[in-house]
């Protein structure tokens, strides 16, 4: 298994790009959950106070956690977590980056 500093510039750029893809996917999923809360409220299944709490939770927890992981965090770790959670698939990575992650993802999942 190689280390991050052994990857070339092209590989590191690709990993940064894939971290961006994972961030967008995770953000879409979180926003879909928030949208479901709005729809539930609109249909009378949730009070406006409960919806307000959901919005607060999204802003203070979910959105911040995603930003810390993907926006400010280590891109290598972000891609590893995205692979382990199924946000990214190993096949989406360039072939020359897959071996860098496959063994680590397997260990991370177990």
Phi, psi and omega in degrees: 000131180274164177257161182307316183289353176268352178282149178276174184298321180296317179295316180296321178297317179298318180295320176298318178297318180292328174297321177296320177297315180297319178301312180299316180295316180294321179294318177300316180297318180293320179291326175298320177297318179294320177299319178300323177294318176299317180294320177298317178298315182297329180272003177087008182271001182210142178284159176297332178291320177293320177297316178302320177296320177298317178297315178300314180297317179300311184294314186275338182245290189302304183298320180292319178298317178296317179296318180297321181287309188264330184271325184242344189276184178287121184296325177299312179295320180299316179293319178301313180295318179298322177293315182295326180274354180084010177290322172244154174251145182303329181292342179283341179282149173303147183306321183285357176253344186298315183296331179296330184255329191306307182295320181293321178296316179301317179291322181294322181288332183267000000 
